[in-house]
Amino acid sequence: MRVVIDTNLLVSAVIRDRLPERVLLWCLGHSDIEWLVTPEIMAEYSAVIQRPKFSLPRATIDWWLELLAADTQMIEARGNIDFPRDRKDAPFLMCAAAGEADYLITGDGDFSEAQALIATPILSVRAFAQAVAPQTLVAPEG
């Protein structure tokens, strides 16, 4: 399975120990799952989790960056997808299309309008967890 993961989920995973973190670590821990990135996406991941407003310890930042560098699959996404609603989202759409991703996982509502631009299903983190590993990833309610 090939996935593309939006930066907002990485931030949620790094800051909180909840479903986004479980999903990201689950993806990284399964050799049959390829987390696709481009150089532009990796640069965004790095820049965003190092923002002073998050006040993350250096060790936490380094741990995540080392994990991402070691366990993601770097691809080149040539071409262009015009997504005027939020141009910062275009690299994720291009990565999903170029890498023939099975899923683009996001918490960003802007992506719902982008579904018509790519064949890759765009899912929330909860919808992804329920689709691929509900027993493992989704905590029982109650």
PyMOL CGO cylinders between C-alpha atoms (Angstrom):
from pymol import cmd
from pymol.cgo import CYLINDER

trace = [
    CYLINDER, 0.00, 0.00, 0.00, 1.23, 3.49, -0.83, 0.3, 1, 1, 1, 1, 1, 1,
    CYLINDER, 1.23, 3.49, -0.83, 0.19, 6.53, 1.20, 0.3, 1, 1, 1, 1, 1, 1,
    CYLINDER, 0.19, 6.53, 1.20, 0.78, 10.27, 1.16, 0.3, 1, 1, 1, 1, 1, 1,
    CYLINDER, 0.78, 10.27, 1.16, 0.34, 12.04, 4.48, 0.3, 1, 1, 1, 1, 1, 1,
    CYLINDER, 0.34, 12.04, 4.48, -0.43, 15.73, 4.83, 0.3, 1, 1, 1, 1, 1, 1,
    CYLINDER, -0.43, 15.73, 4.83, 1.69, 17.88, 7.13, 0.3, 1, 1, 1, 1, 1, 1,
    CYLINDER, 1.69, 17.88, 7.13, -1.20, 18.66, 9.47, 0.3, 1, 1, 1, 1, 1, 1,
    CYLINDER, -1.20, 18.66, 9.47, -1.31, 14.99, 10.48, 0.3, 1, 1, 1, 1, 1, 1,
    CYLINDER, -1.31, 14.99, 10.48, 2.41, 14.94, 11.15, 0.3, 1, 1, 1, 1, 1, 1,
    CYLINDER, 2.41, 14.94, 11.15, 2.03, 17.98, 13.39, 0.3, 1, 1, 1, 1, 1, 1,
    CYLINDER, 2.03, 17.98, 13.39, -0.89, 16.36, 15.22, 0.3, 1, 1, 1, 1, 1, 1,
    CYLINDER, -0.89, 16.36, 15.22, 1.13, 13.18, 15.66, 0.3, 1, 1, 1, 1, 1, 1,
    CYLINDER, 1.13, 13.18, 15.66, 4.18, 14.99, 17.01, 0.3, 1, 1, 1, 1, 1, 1,
    CYLINDER, 4.18, 14.99, 17.01, 2.23, 17.20, 19.41, 0.3, 1, 1, 1, 1, 1, 1,
    CYLINDER, 2.23, 17.20, 19.41, -0.39, 14.74, 20.73, 0.3, 1, 1, 1, 1, 1, 1,
    CYLINDER, -0.39, 14.74, 20.73, -0.38, 11.01, 21.47, 0.3, 1, 1, 1, 1, 1, 1,
    CYLINDER, -0.38, 11.01, 21.47, -3.64, 10.20, 19.72, 0.3, 1, 1, 1, 1, 1, 1,
    CYLINDER, -3.64, 10.20, 19.72, -4.95, 8.64, 16.53, 0.3, 1, 1, 1, 1, 1, 1,
    CYLINDER, -4.95, 8.64, 16.53, -2.70, 10.59, 14.12, 0.3, 1, 1, 1, 1, 1, 1,
    CYLINDER, -2.70, 10.59, 14.12, 0.40, 9.35, 15.95, 0.3, 1, 1, 1, 1, 1, 1,
    CYLINDER, 0.40, 9.35, 15.95, -0.89, 5.76, 16.03, 0.3, 1, 1, 1, 1, 1, 1,
    CYLINDER, -0.89, 5.76, 16.03, -1.63, 5.86, 12.30, 0.3, 1, 1, 1, 1, 1, 1,
    CYLINDER, -1.63, 5.86, 12.30, 1.70, 7.40, 11.32, 0.3, 1, 1, 1, 1, 1, 1,
    CYLINDER, 1.70, 7.40, 11.32, 3.73, 5.00, 13.46, 0.3, 1, 1, 1, 1, 1, 1,
    CYLINDER, 3.73, 5.00, 13.46, 1.62, 2.09, 12.20, 0.3, 1, 1, 1, 1, 1, 1,
    CYLINDER, 1.62, 2.09, 12.20, 2.37, 3.09, 8.60, 0.3, 1, 1, 1, 1, 1, 1,
    CYLINDER, 2.37, 3.09, 8.60, 6.08, 3.47, 9.34, 0.3, 1, 1, 1, 1, 1, 1,
    CYLINDER, 6.08, 3.47, 9.34, 6.15, 0.13, 11.14, 0.3, 1, 1, 1, 1, 1, 1,
    CYLINDER, 6.15, 0.13, 11.14, 4.72, -1.91, 8.28, 0.3, 1, 1, 1, 1, 1, 1,
    CYLINDER, 4.72, -1.91, 8.28, 7.15, -2.83, 5.52, 0.3, 1, 1, 1, 1, 1, 1,
    CYLINDER, 7.15, -2.83, 5.52, 4.28, -3.34, 3.08, 0.3, 1, 1, 1, 1, 1, 1,
    CYLINDER, 4.28, -3.34, 3.08, 3.28, 0.33, 3.41, 0.3, 1, 1, 1, 1, 1, 1,
    CYLINDER, 3.28, 0.33, 3.41, 5.21, 2.98, 1.51, 0.3, 1, 1, 1, 1, 1, 1,
    CYLINDER, 5.21, 2.98, 1.51, 4.83, 6.53, 2.85, 0.3, 1, 1, 1, 1, 1, 1,
    CYLINDER, 4.83, 6.53, 2.85, 5.55, 8.58, -0.27, 0.3, 1, 1, 1, 1, 1, 1,
    CYLINDER, 5.55, 8.58, -0.27, 7.22, 11.98, -0.06, 0.3, 1, 1, 1, 1, 1, 1,
    CYLINDER, 7.22, 11.98, -0.06, 8.91, 14.41, -2.40, 0.3, 1, 1, 1, 1, 1, 1,
    CYLINDER, 8.91, 14.41, -2.40, 11.85, 16.66, -1.54, 0.3, 1, 1, 1, 1, 1, 1,
    CYLINDER, 11.85, 16.66, -1.54, 9.37, 19.56, -1.25, 0.3, 1, 1, 1, 1, 1, 1,
    CYLINDER, 9.37, 19.56, -1.25, 7.15, 17.63, 1.18, 0.3, 1, 1, 1, 1, 1, 1,
    CYLINDER, 7.15, 17.63, 1.18, 10.11, 16.57, 3.34, 0.3, 1, 1, 1, 1, 1, 1,
    CYLINDER, 10.11, 16.57, 3.34, 11.29, 20.18, 3.48, 0.3, 1, 1, 1, 1, 1, 1,
    CYLINDER, 11.29, 20.18, 3.48, 7.80, 21.25, 4.57, 0.3, 1, 1, 1, 1, 1, 1,
    CYLINDER, 7.80, 21.25, 4.57, 7.63, 18.54, 7.24, 0.3, 1, 1, 1, 1, 1, 1,
    CYLINDER, 7.63, 18.54, 7.24, 10.98, 19.66, 8.62, 0.3, 1, 1, 1, 1, 1, 1,
    CYLINDER, 10.98, 19.66, 8.62, 10.19, 23.38, 8.57, 0.3, 1, 1, 1, 1, 1, 1,
    CYLINDER, 10.19, 23.38, 8.57, 6.76, 23.01, 10.13, 0.3, 1, 1, 1, 1, 1, 1,
    CYLINDER, 6.76, 23.01, 10.13, 7.66, 20.76, 13.08, 0.3, 1, 1, 1, 1, 1, 1,
    CYLINDER, 7.66, 20.76, 13.08, 10.55, 23.10, 13.92, 0.3, 1, 1, 1, 1, 1, 1,
    CYLINDER, 10.55, 23.10, 13.92, 8.31, 26.17, 14.22, 0.3, 1, 1, 1, 1, 1, 1,
    CYLINDER, 8.31, 26.17, 14.22, 8.89, 27.92, 17.54, 0.3, 1, 1, 1, 1, 1, 1,
    CYLINDER, 8.89, 27.92, 17.54, 5.13, 28.13, 18.22, 0.3, 1, 1, 1, 1, 1, 1,
    CYLINDER, 5.13, 28.13, 18.22, 5.07, 24.36, 18.82, 0.3, 1, 1, 1, 1, 1, 1,
    CYLINDER, 5.07, 24.36, 18.82, 7.84, 24.53, 21.46, 0.3, 1, 1, 1, 1, 1, 1,
    CYLINDER, 7.84, 24.53, 21.46, 8.90, 20.96, 20.70, 0.3, 1, 1, 1, 1, 1, 1,
    CYLINDER, 8.90, 20.96, 20.70, 12.02, 19.61, 22.39, 0.3, 1, 1, 1, 1, 1, 1,
    CYLINDER, 12.02, 19.61, 22.39, 14.95, 19.24, 20.00, 0.3, 1, 1, 1, 1, 1, 1,
    CYLINDER, 14.95, 19.24, 20.00, 15.10, 15.51, 20.76, 0.3, 1, 1, 1, 1, 1, 1,
    CYLINDER, 15.10, 15.51, 20.76, 11.48, 15.07, 19.64, 0.3, 1, 1, 1, 1, 1, 1,
    CYLINDER, 11.48, 15.07, 19.64, 12.07, 16.98, 16.41, 0.3, 1, 1, 1, 1, 1, 1,
    CYLINDER, 12.07, 16.98, 16.41, 15.24, 15.02, 15.67, 0.3, 1, 1, 1, 1, 1, 1,
    CYLINDER, 15.24, 15.02, 15.67, 13.55, 11.68, 16.43, 0.3, 1, 1, 1, 1, 1, 1,
    CYLINDER, 13.55, 11.68, 16.43, 10.71, 12.36, 13.98, 0.3, 1, 1, 1, 1, 1, 1,
    CYLINDER, 10.71, 12.36, 13.98, 12.99, 13.76, 11.27, 0.3, 1, 1, 1, 1, 1, 1,
    CYLINDER, 12.99, 13.76, 11.27, 15.32, 10.75, 11.52, 0.3, 1, 1, 1, 1, 1, 1,
    CYLINDER, 15.32, 10.75, 11.52, 12.36, 8.36, 11.40, 0.3, 1, 1, 1, 1, 1, 1,
    CYLINDER, 12.36, 8.36, 11.40, 10.93, 10.10, 8.35, 0.3, 1, 1, 1, 1, 1, 1,
    CYLINDER, 10.93, 10.10, 8.35, 14.29, 10.20, 6.57, 0.3, 1, 1, 1, 1, 1, 1,
    CYLINDER, 14.29, 10.20, 6.57, 14.83, 6.49, 7.16, 0.3, 1, 1, 1, 1, 1, 1,
    CYLINDER, 14.83, 6.49, 7.16, 11.35, 5.13, 6.56, 0.3, 1, 1, 1, 1, 1, 1,
    CYLINDER, 11.35, 5.13, 6.56, 9.67, 7.21, 3.87, 0.3, 1, 1, 1, 1, 1, 1,
    CYLINDER, 9.67, 7.21, 3.87, 9.96, 6.64, 0.13, 0.3, 1, 1, 1, 1, 1, 1,
    CYLINDER, 9.96, 6.64, 0.13, 11.30, 9.66, -1.78, 0.3, 1, 1, 1, 1, 1, 1,
    CYLINDER, 11.30, 9.66, -1.78, 9.82, 10.11, -5.25, 0.3, 1, 1, 1, 1, 1, 1,
    CYLINDER, 9.82, 10.11, -5.25, 9.91, 12.80, -7.92, 0.3, 1, 1, 1, 1, 1, 1,
    CYLINDER, 9.91, 12.80, -7.92, 6.54, 14.32, -8.75, 0.3, 1, 1, 1, 1, 1, 1,
    CYLINDER, 6.54, 14.32, -8.75, 6.81, 16.02, -12.10, 0.3, 1, 1, 1, 1, 1, 1,
    CYLINDER, 6.81, 16.02, -12.10, 4.03, 18.02, -13.62, 0.3, 1, 1, 1, 1, 1, 1,
    CYLINDER, 4.03, 18.02, -13.62, 1.58, 20.40, -12.10, 0.3, 1, 1, 1, 1, 1, 1,
    CYLINDER, 1.58, 20.40, -12.10, -1.80, 20.21, -10.45, 0.3, 1, 1, 1, 1, 1, 1,
    CYLINDER, -1.80, 20.21, -10.45, -3.63, 23.50, -10.24, 0.3, 1, 1, 1, 1, 1, 1,
    CYLINDER, -3.63, 23.50, -10.24, -5.45, 23.70, -6.94, 0.3, 1, 1, 1, 1, 1, 1,
    CYLINDER, -5.45, 23.70, -6.94, -6.22, 27.39, -6.42, 0.3, 1, 1, 1, 1, 1, 1,
    CYLINDER, -6.22, 27.39, -6.42, -8.13, 26.85, -3.14, 0.3, 1, 1, 1, 1, 1, 1,
    CYLINDER, -8.13, 26.85, -3.14, -4.83, 26.16, -1.35, 0.3, 1, 1, 1, 1, 1, 1,
    CYLINDER, -4.83, 26.16, -1.35, -1.71, 26.08, -3.50, 0.3, 1, 1, 1, 1, 1, 1,
    CYLINDER, -1.71, 26.08, -3.50, 0.32, 24.65, -0.58, 0.3, 1, 1, 1, 1, 1, 1,
    CYLINDER, 0.32, 24.65, -0.58, -1.70, 21.45, -0.95, 0.3, 1, 1, 1, 1, 1, 1,
    CYLINDER, -1.70, 21.45, -0.95, -0.72, 20.92, -4.60, 0.3, 1, 1, 1, 1, 1, 1,
    CYLINDER, -0.72, 20.92, -4.60, 2.57, 19.09, -3.79, 0.3, 1, 1, 1, 1, 1, 1,
    CYLINDER, 2.57, 19.09, -3.79, 0.63, 16.45, -1.84, 0.3, 1, 1, 1, 1, 1, 1,
    CYLINDER, 0.63, 16.45, -1.84, -1.81, 15.99, -4.72, 0.3, 1, 1, 1, 1, 1, 1,
    CYLINDER, -1.81, 15.99, -4.72, 1.08, 15.73, -7.19, 0.3, 1, 1, 1, 1, 1, 1,
    CYLINDER, 1.08, 15.73, -7.19, 2.89, 13.21, -4.98, 0.3, 1, 1, 1, 1, 1, 1,
    CYLINDER, 2.89, 13.21, -4.98, -0.24, 11.07, -4.66, 0.3, 1, 1, 1, 1, 1, 1,
    CYLINDER, -0.24, 11.07, -4.66, -0.82, 11.14, -8.41, 0.3, 1, 1, 1, 1, 1, 1,
    CYLINDER, -0.82, 11.14, -8.41, 2.81, 10.56, -9.42, 0.3, 1, 1, 1, 1, 1, 1,
    CYLINDER, 2.81, 10.56, -9.42, 3.32, 7.81, -6.84, 0.3, 1, 1, 1, 1, 1, 1,
    CYLINDER, 3.32, 7.81, -6.84, 0.00, 6.15, -7.63, 0.3, 1, 1, 1, 1, 1, 1,
    CYLINDER, 0.00, 6.15, -7.63, -0.82, 6.30, -3.93, 0.3, 1, 1, 1, 1, 1, 1,
    CYLINDER, -0.82, 6.30, -3.93, -3.63, 4.19, -2.56, 0.3, 1, 1, 1, 1, 1, 1,
    CYLINDER, -3.63, 4.19, -2.56, -4.56, 6.92, -0.08, 0.3, 1, 1, 1, 1, 1, 1,
    CYLINDER, -4.56, 6.92, -0.08, -3.87, 10.56, 0.67, 0.3, 1, 1, 1, 1, 1, 1,
    CYLINDER, -3.87, 10.56, 0.67, -4.46, 11.03, 4.40, 0.3, 1, 1, 1, 1, 1, 1,
    CYLINDER, -4.46, 11.03, 4.40, -5.26, 14.49, 5.75, 0.3, 1, 1, 1, 1, 1, 1,
    CYLINDER, -5.26, 14.49, 5.75, -7.09, 16.47, 8.36, 0.3, 1, 1, 1, 1, 1, 1,
    CYLINDER, -7.09, 16.47, 8.36, -7.44, 19.44, 6.01, 0.3, 1, 1, 1, 1, 1, 1,
    CYLINDER, -7.44, 19.44, 6.01, -10.98, 20.06, 4.77, 0.3, 1, 1, 1, 1, 1, 1,
    CYLINDER, -10.98, 20.06, 4.77, -9.63, 21.85, 1.68, 0.3, 1, 1, 1, 1, 1, 1,
    CYLINDER, -9.63, 21.85, 1.68, -8.68, 18.49, 0.24, 0.3, 1, 1, 1, 1, 1, 1,
    CYLINDER, -8.68, 18.49, 0.24, -12.32, 17.46, -0.17, 0.3, 1, 1, 1, 1, 1, 1,
    CYLINDER, -12.32, 17.46, -0.17, -12.51, 19.83, -3.12, 0.3, 1, 1, 1, 1, 1, 1,
    CYLINDER, -12.51, 19.83, -3.12, -9.36, 18.28, -4.59, 0.3, 1, 1, 1, 1, 1, 1,
    CYLINDER, -9.36, 18.28, -4.59, -10.77, 14.76, -4.95, 0.3, 1, 1, 1, 1, 1, 1,
    CYLINDER, -10.77, 14.76, -4.95, -11.85, 15.50, -8.52, 0.3, 1, 1, 1, 1, 1, 1,
    CYLINDER, -11.85, 15.50, -8.52, -8.24, 16.27, -9.46, 0.3, 1, 1, 1, 1, 1, 1,
    CYLINDER, -8.24, 16.27, -9.46, -6.69, 12.88, -8.61, 0.3, 1, 1, 1, 1, 1, 1,
    CYLINDER, -6.69, 12.88, -8.61, -7.71, 9.24, -8.63, 0.3, 1, 1, 1, 1, 1, 1,
    CYLINDER, -7.71, 9.24, -8.63, -6.23, 8.60, -5.17, 0.3, 1, 1, 1, 1, 1, 1,
    CYLINDER, -6.23, 8.60, -5.17, -8.91, 8.49, -2.45, 0.3, 1, 1, 1, 1, 1, 1,
    CYLINDER, -8.91, 8.49, -2.45, -8.50, 11.37, 0.01, 0.3, 1, 1, 1, 1, 1, 1,
    CYLINDER, -8.50, 11.37, 0.01, -9.39, 10.26, 3.54, 0.3, 1, 1, 1, 1, 1, 1,
    CYLINDER, -9.39, 10.26, 3.54, -9.37, 11.66, 7.04, 0.3, 1, 1, 1, 1, 1, 1,
    CYLINDER, -9.37, 11.66, 7.04, -7.08, 9.90, 9.49, 0.3, 1, 1, 1, 1, 1, 1,
    CYLINDER, -7.08, 9.90, 9.49, -10.09, 8.26, 11.15, 0.3, 1, 1, 1, 1, 1, 1,
    CYLINDER, -10.09, 8.26, 11.15, -11.54, 7.05, 7.83, 0.3, 1, 1, 1, 1, 1, 1,
    CYLINDER, -11.54, 7.05, 7.83, -8.14, 5.62, 6.87, 0.3, 1, 1, 1, 1, 1, 1,
    CYLINDER, -8.14, 5.62, 6.87, -7.77, 3.86, 10.22, 0.3, 1, 1, 1, 1, 1, 1,
    CYLINDER, -7.77, 3.86, 10.22, -11.26, 2.38, 9.95, 0.3, 1, 1, 1, 1, 1, 1,
    CYLINDER, -11.26, 2.38, 9.95, -10.62, 1.26, 6.37, 0.3, 1, 1, 1, 1, 1, 1,
    CYLINDER, -10.62, 1.26, 6.37, -7.26, -0.45, 6.86, 0.3, 1, 1, 1, 1, 1, 1,
    CYLINDER, -7.26, -0.45, 6.86, -6.94, -1.55, 10.49, 0.3, 1, 1, 1, 1, 1, 1,
    CYLINDER, -6.94, -1.55, 10.49, -9.97, -0.76, 12.64, 0.3, 1, 1, 1, 1, 1, 1,
    CYLINDER, -9.97, -0.76, 12.64, -9.12, -3.35, 15.32, 0.3, 1, 1, 1, 1, 1, 1,
    CYLINDER, -9.12, -3.35, 15.32, -5.57, -2.03, 15.71, 0.3, 1, 1, 1, 1, 1, 1,
    CYLINDER, -5.57, -2.03, 15.71, -5.89, 1.71, 15.21, 0.3, 1, 1, 1, 1, 1, 1,
    CYLINDER, -5.89, 1.71, 15.21, -9.35, 2.80, 16.29, 0.3, 1, 1, 1, 1, 1, 1,
    CYLINDER, -9.35, 2.80, 16.29, -9.87, 2.81, 20.04, 0.3, 1, 1, 1, 1, 1, 1,
    CYLINDER, -9.87, 2.81, 20.04, -13.22, 1.47, 21.20, 0.3, 1, 1, 1, 1, 1, 1,
    CYLINDER, -13.22, 1.47, 21.20, -15.70, 4.13, 22.18, 0.3, 1, 1, 1, 1, 1, 1,
    CYLINDER, -15.70, 4.13, 22.18, -17.17, 4.25, 25.60, 0.3, 1, 1, 1, 1, 1, 1,
]
cmd.load_cgo(trace, "trace")
